[in-house]
Amino acid sequence: MLVRCVRSVFGVFQCCSVFCVAVLGRQYPRNHHSSLIIDSPPNFNSKSCSMSDTALVYTRSLLCVYRWHLFPRVLRDVSRVDLSVSVLGQRISMPVCVGATAMQRMAHPDGETATARGMYTHTHTHTHTHTHTHTHTRLLPASCVYCMCVIKLHLLATRAAGTGMMLSSWATSTIEEVRSSAGDGLLWMQLYIYKDRDLTLSLVRRAEEAGYKAIFVTVDTPYLGKRRDDVRNRFKLPPHLKMTNFGSAELAFSSAEGYGEDSGLAVYVAQAIDPTLCWEHIAWLKKNTHLPVVVKGVLRAEDALEALIHGVDGILVSNHGARQLDGVPATLDVLSEVVSAVSGRCEVYLDGGVRRGTDVLKALALGATAVFLGRPVLWGLACQGEQGVSDVLELMRDELHLAMSLAGCCSLAEVNRSLIRRPEFTSRI
């Protein structure tokens, strides 16, 4: 796999919060305005790097972690650190999970099935012994330092032992294929509510029958955000791929006709997704499944309270990978607002901008039960398939273990708001 790093004049695709890995170890990039381009299947770069409008939300998501400072405790016995956590009643070995990313066969021929295998492999090969020696240096030449940093991070996403995976309903592998590839690994289903309610419920039924443990319903996409790269490239799936969970060519996004000069995905969403959705439809979904329902895409306390009123089992604080409304905040900056509003009545999760173990620790300290990784998993998948996903998760686990040890925390129960502060700006003029 060829990888090249290209400088971005405007620093739109920043790697500042991602690891750099050299052949004999790690080093952090001095240039905070490096963009990553992977020479992989056609349209993958466009799909994975496309942001809404100015792309400042993506930059903001990566940089916001630096505004939050960790305040560790010292002289604590951290010889044994337990990363395990319960998510929707299921115990997993660490609070880092694989988020839903669509159309993964654009990154690797095996797509979502390779991601699921990577998660399953890591789940069944991980041991609880831990070392602070890092030798994950086998991916690429040292000249590709910036690229390797991102790939390394994504490799963590599936290897982390006993974690869970959220499958996109826009996957290029079926619900059943992913279930088979994941063995007895923990799976959740991401869902859009379609104009065709019977179609929506058919996806829910298939997830139930396949043994998925929850439904994550995306609530921030009445229309697709203005993704300029997708518009410029007239994004469509390659001819050999389709969204395999749908029968018709139109719903499977496999037809080359009818998309005009715009982003094909934007036209697809406008045609298929229901923009009239409101909170009553969440209650409707709850009544039509025995699975826990989590709303994905909440950024405000008011919406968190509405979610509770309508019976949700969890809230995922998400800005959709900086791909929907331009100008929204970084998820880490609004997490505590949502957590305070919920006040322990349901679990709260976070995605967006998580690139290292200390990022995870900060989210946990602000009240998240777990975090979800998106792009890092895709990069690991694109680089080395199943093994890449597994390596990303293992690396993230190591990072979190070290961060908790240095913070003086032996378990997630000891990670709380006292561990983190956001210093206020004081003028010296």
C-alpha positions in Angstrom: 0.0 0.0 0.0 1.5 3.3 -1.1 1.1 6.2 1.3 2.2 9.8 0.8 1.9 12.8 3.0 1.0 16.1 1.4 1.1 19.5 3.1 -2.2 21.3 3.2 -1.9 25.1 2.8 -4.9 25.7 5.1 -4.3 22.9 7.5 -7.7 21.4 6.8 -6.8 17.8 7.3 -4.7 18.0 10.4 -2.8 15.2 12.0 -1.8 17.1 15.1 -3.5 14.8 17.5 -2.5 11.6 15.8 0.5 9.4 16.5 3.6 9.4 14.4 5.3 6.1 14.3 8.8 5.6 13.0 10.6 2.3 12.3 12.2 2.1 15.8 9.6 4.0 17.8 7.3 7.0 17.8 7.8 10.7 17.3 5.3 13.5 17.3 5.0 15.7 14.2 6.3 19.3 14.5 4.2 20.3 11.6 0.6 20.6 12.7 -0.7 21.2 9.2 0.0 17.9 7.5 -2.6 16.1 5.5 -2.8 12.5 4.8 -3.6 11.0 1.4 -3.6 7.3 0.9 -3.2 5.8 -2.5 -6.0 3.3 -2.2 -9.2 2.4 -4.0 -10.8 5.1 -6.1 -12.9 7.6 -4.2 -11.7 6.4 -0.8 -9.7 9.5 -0.1 -12.7 11.7 -1.1 -15.1 9.6 1.0 -13.0 9.4 4.2 -11.6 13.0 4.1 -14.7 14.9 2.9 -15.9 17.4 5.5 -18.7 19.9 5.5 -18.1 23.3 4.0 -15.0 24.9 5.6 -13.9 21.8 7.4 -13.2 23.9 10.4 -15.3 21.6 12.6 -12.9 18.8 11.8 -9.9 21.0 12.8 -11.7 22.1 15.9 -12.4 18.5 16.9 -8.8 17.6 16.7 -7.5 20.7 18.5 -10.1 20.9 21.3 -8.4 18.2 23.4 -5.5 20.6 24.0 -7.8 23.0 25.8 -8.5 20.4 28.5 -5.8 19.7 31.0 -5.4 16.5 33.0 -4.6 16.8 36.7 -3.2 13.4 37.9 -3.1 12.0 41.4 0.3 10.6 42.6 1.5 7.9 44.9 -1.3 5.6 44.0 -0.8 1.8 43.5 -1.3 1.4 39.7 0.3 -2.0 39.3 -3.0 -3.3 38.2 -5.3 -1.2 36.0 -8.7 -2.4 34.9 -10.0 -0.8 31.7 -13.3 -2.8 31.6 -16.6 -1.1 31.4 -20.3 -2.0 30.9 -22.0 -0.6 27.8 -25.8 -1.2 27.6 -25.4 -4.1 30.0 -22.6 -5.8 28.1 -19.2 -6.0 29.7 -16.3 -5.0 27.4 -12.6 -4.9 28.2 -12.1 -1.2 27.4 -14.2 1.9 26.7 -13.0 2.3 23.1 -15.4 0.9 20.5 -15.6 0.8 16.7 -17.9 3.4 15.3 -20.1 3.1 12.3 -18.5 4.1 9.0 -20.2 3.5 5.7 -19.1 1.6 2.6 -15.9 0.1 4.0 -15.2 -2.0 0.9 -14.0 1.2 -0.6 -11.1 1.0 1.8 -10.5 -2.8 1.6 -11.9 -5.6 -0.5 -13.3 -7.3 2.6 -14.7 -4.1 4.1 -16.9 -4.5 7.2 -16.3 -8.2 7.4 -12.5 -7.6 7.9 -13.3 -5.0 10.5 -15.5 -7.5 12.4 -12.8 -10.2 12.1 -10.2 -7.8 13.5 -12.4 -7.0 16.4 -13.1 -10.7 17.1 -9.5 -11.7 16.7 -8.4 -9.1 19.2 -11.1 -10.1 21.6 -9.9 -13.7 21.6 -6.1 -13.1 21.6 -5.7 -10.4 24.1 -4.1 -11.1 27.4 -4.4 -9.0 30.5 -0.7 -8.6 30.9 0.5 -5.2 29.9 3.8 -3.8 28.9 4.8 -0.2 28.2 7.2 -1.3 25.5 5.9 -0.3 22.1 7.1 -2.1 19.0 4.2 -1.5 16.6 6.5 -0.5 13.8 5.9 -3.0 11.0 3.6 -1.1 8.8 5.5 1.3 6.6 8.9 2.8 5.8 10.2 5.5 8.2 9.7 8.1 5.4 6.0 7.8 5.8 6.0 9.0 9.4 3.0 11.2 9.3 0.9 8.6 7.5 2.0 5.8 9.9 0.9 7.9 12.8 -2.7 7.9 11.6 -2.7 4.3 10.5 -1.3 3.2 13.9 -4.1 4.9 15.7 -6.7 3.3 13.5 -5.2 0.0 13.9 -6.1 0.2 17.6 -9.8 0.3 16.9 -10.4 -3.4 16.4 -7.7 -5.2 18.1 -8.6 -3.8 21.5 -9.7 -6.9 23.4 -13.4 -7.4 24.0 -14.6 -4.2 22.4 -17.8 -3.7 20.4 -18.5 -2.6 16.8 -21.3 -0.5 15.4 -22.3 -1.5 11.8 -23.5 1.2 9.4 -26.7 0.5 7.7 -25.0 1.8 4.6 -22.4 -1.0 4.8 -21.1 -2.8 1.7 -21.4 -6.1 3.7 -24.7 -7.4 4.9 -25.9 -7.5 8.5 -25.6 -11.3 8.4 -22.2 -11.4 6.8 -20.8 -9.1 9.5 -22.4 -11.2 12.3 -20.8 -14.3 10.9 -17.4 -12.7 10.6 -17.5 -11.3 14.2 -18.0 -14.7 15.8 -19.6 -14.0 19.2 -18.2 -10.5 19.3 -20.4 -7.6 20.4 -22.2 -5.8 17.6 -24.6 -2.9 17.4 -26.6 -1.6 14.4 -26.6 2.0 13.2 -29.9 3.0 11.6 -31.4 5.7 9.6 -35.2 6.0 9.6 -36.3 5.8 6.0 -39.4 7.3 4.4 -40.3 3.6 3.9 -41.1 2.6 7.5 -41.4 -1.1 6.5 -37.9 -1.0 5.1 -36.6 0.6 8.3 -38.3 -2.1 10.5 -36.9 -4.8 8.2 -33.4 -3.7 9.0 -34.3 -3.7 12.7 -35.7 -7.2 12.5 -32.6 -8.5 10.7 -30.4 -7.0 13.4 -32.5 -8.6 16.1 -32.4 -12.0 14.5 -28.6 -11.8 13.9 -27.9 -11.1 17.5 -27.0 -7.4 17.4 -27.4 -5.9 20.9 -28.6 -2.3 20.3 -29.9 0.1 17.7 -28.0 3.4 17.3 -30.3 5.7 15.3 -28.7 8.7 13.6 -30.7 11.9 14.3 -28.6 14.6 12.7 -29.2 13.8 9.0 -32.5 15.1 7.7 -30.4 16.0 4.7 -26.7 15.5 3.9 -24.3 18.2 4.8 -22.5 20.2 2.1 -19.5 18.0 1.6 -17.6 20.0 -1.0 -15.2 17.2 -2.0 -18.1 14.9 -2.7 -19.8 17.6 -4.8 -16.7 18.3 -6.7 -16.0 14.6 -7.4 -19.7 13.8 -8.0 -19.3 11.1 -5.4 -20.8 7.7 -6.2 -20.0 4.1 -5.3 -17.7 2.3 -7.6 -19.7 0.1 -10.1 -18.8 -3.2 -8.3 -20.0 -2.0 -4.9 -23.4 -1.4 -3.4 -25.1 -1.0 0.0 -25.8 -4.6 0.3 -28.6 -4.4 3.0 -31.0 -3.1 0.4 -32.7 -4.8 -2.5 -33.3 -2.2 -5.1 -30.5 -0.5 -7.1 -31.8 2.9 -6.0 -31.7 2.1 -2.2 -28.5 0.2 -2.6 -26.9 3.3 -4.1 -25.6 1.2 -7.0 -27.4 2.9 -9.8 -25.3 5.3 -11.9 -28.3 7.2 -13.1 -30.3 10.0 -11.5 -27.7 11.8 -9.5 -26.9 14.7 -11.9 -23.9 16.9 -11.2 -24.2 16.8 -7.4 -22.9 14.4 -4.8 -24.6 11.2 -5.4 -24.9 10.5 -1.7 -26.6 13.9 -1.1 -29.2 13.0 -3.7 -29.6 9.6 -2.2 -30.3 11.0 1.2 -32.8 13.5 -0.1 -34.7 10.7 -1.9 -34.6 8.1 0.9 -34.3 9.6 4.3 -37.3 11.2 6.0 -36.8 14.9 6.8 -40.1 15.0 8.8 -38.6 13.0 11.7 -39.3 14.2 15.2 -39.0 12.8 18.7 -42.3 10.8 18.4 -40.5 8.7 15.8 -37.9 7.7 18.4 -40.8 6.5 20.7 -42.2 4.6 17.6 -38.9 2.9 17.1 -38.7 2.0 20.8 -42.1 0.4 20.6 -41.0 -1.7 17.6 -37.9 -3.3 19.0 -36.9 -5.1 22.1 -33.3 -3.8 21.7 -31.9 -0.8 23.5 -32.2 2.4 21.4 -29.4 5.0 21.4 -29.7 8.4 19.6 -26.6 9.4 17.7 -25.9 13.0 16.9 -27.0 15.0 20.1 -25.0 18.2 20.9 -27.3 20.1 23.2 -28.7 19.5 26.7 -32.2 20.3 25.5 -32.1 17.4 23.0 -30.6 15.1 25.7 -33.6 15.8 27.9 -36.0 15.2 25.0 -34.2 11.9 24.4 -34.9 10.9 28.0 -38.5 11.9 27.8 -38.9 9.6 24.8 -37.3 6.6 26.4 -33.9 6.3 24.9 -31.3 4.0 26.5 -28.3 6.0 25.6 -27.0 9.2 23.9 -24.0 9.4 21.5 -22.6 12.9 21.5 -21.5 13.3 17.9 -21.1 15.9 15.1 -21.1 13.2 12.4 -17.3 13.3 11.9 -17.6 17.0 11.0 -19.6 16.1 7.9 -23.0 17.6 8.6 -23.6 21.2 9.9 -20.6 23.4 9.5 -19.8 25.6 12.6 -20.9 23.1 15.3 -18.6 22.6 18.3 -16.2 19.8 19.0 -18.0 17.0 20.8 -15.6 17.1 23.7 -16.5 20.7 24.4 -20.2 19.9 24.8 -20.0 16.5 26.4 -20.2 17.8 30.0 -23.3 19.8 29.2 -25.1 16.6 27.9 -23.8 14.5 30.8 -25.1 17.1 33.3 -28.5 17.2 31.7 -28.8 13.4 31.7 -27.7 13.2 35.3 -27.0 9.5 35.2 -30.4 8.5 33.8 -28.8 6.9 30.7 -25.3 6.2 29.4 -23.6 8.9 27.3 -21.0 8.2 24.6 -18.8 10.3 22.4 -17.2 10.2 19.0 -15.2 12.7 17.0 -11.5 13.7 17.2 -10.3 10.8 19.4 -6.8 10.0 18.3 -4.9 8.9 21.4 -5.3 7.4 24.8 -5.3 10.7 26.6 -8.2 11.8 24.4 -10.1 8.9 25.6 -9.2 9.6 29.2 -10.4 13.2 28.9 -13.8 12.1 27.5 -14.2 9.6 30.3 -13.3 12.3 32.9 -16.0 14.5 31.4 -18.6 11.8 31.8 -18.6 9.6 28.7 -19.1 5.8 29.3 -17.2 5.0 26.2 -15.9 6.5 23.0 -16.2 5.4 19.3 -13.5 5.6 16.7 -14.3 6.2 13.0 -11.6 7.3 10.7 -8.8 5.6 12.6 -10.4 2.3 12.0 -10.8 3.1 8.3 -7.2 3.9 8.0 -6.1 0.7 9.7 -8.5 -1.2 7.4 -7.1 0.5 4.3 -3.6 -0.2 5.3 -3.7 -3.9 6.5 -7.3 -5.0 6.6 -8.2 -7.2 9.5 -4.8 -7.0 11.0 -4.8 -3.2 10.7 -8.0 -2.8 12.6 -6.8 -5.2 15.3 -3.5 -3.3 15.7 -5.3 0.1 16.0 -7.3 -1.1 18.9 -4.4 -2.7 20.6 -2.4 0.5 20.3 -5.3 2.6 21.7 -5.7 0.2 24.6 -2.0 0.5 25.4 -2.2 4.3 25.3 -5.3 4.4 27.6 -3.7 1.9 30.0 -0.6 4.1 30.3 -2.6 7.3 30.6 -4.7 5.9 33.4 -1.6 4.7 35.2 0.1 8.0 35.0 -3.1 9.7 36.1 -3.3 7.5 39.2 -6.4 5.7 38.3 -6.7 1.9 38.8 -10.2 1.6 37.2 -12.7 3.6 35.3 -14.6 4.2 38.6 -11.8 6.4 39.7 -11.9 8.6 36.5 -14.1 11.6 37.3 -14.5 15.3 36.8 -11.8 16.2 39.3 -9.2 14.8 36.8 -9.8 17.4 34.2 -10.0 21.2 33.9 -10.3 23.7 31.2 -8.1 26.8 32.2 -9.8 30.1 31.5 -8.0 32.7 29.4 -6.6 35.6 31.3 -5.3 38.7 29.5 -1.9 39.9 30.5 -2.3 43.3 28.8 
